[in-house]
Amino acid sequence: MRLAFAPFGRDLVVTEVAADEKVRRHLESLGIMPGCTLRSLYDNAGDVIVRIGEGKLALGKSVAVKIEVSPEGGE
């Protein structure tokens, strides 16, 4: 499922970042890459706030729809 549509309050594992090279590199510099775990904290019509590590990031819907995630543990 895409991050923009994922349930909030759950740990999620990034499985794919379907974006161009520039966006992928930017997300990687923020710690968002395949295999990382994040938690969706808040969702406002596709815009999301996520916790990754000790930090929080706000991602617009246009970026959040490019991030494929699955529930941690494959639930």
URSULHU-V199475 format. One record per backbone hydrogen bond with DSSP energy under -0.5 kcal/mol. CO is the residue of the C=O (numbers start at 1). NH is the residue of the N-H. Records with the same first field share a line. If there is no record, write none. Layout:
CO=NH + NH
//
This chain:
1=69
2=5 + 6
3=6
7=10
10=40
11=72
12=38
13=70
14=35
16=18 + 68
17=19
20=24
21=25
22=26
23=27
24=28
25=29
26=30
27=30 + 32
28=31
31=33
33=36
36=14
38=12
39=41 + 51
40=9
42=49
44=47
47=44
48=59
49=41 + 42
50=52 + 57
51=39
52=55
55=52
57=50 + 59
59=48
60=63 + 64
61=65
63=66
64=3 + 4 + 67
66=18 + 68
67=3
68=15 + 16
70=13
71=74
72=75
//
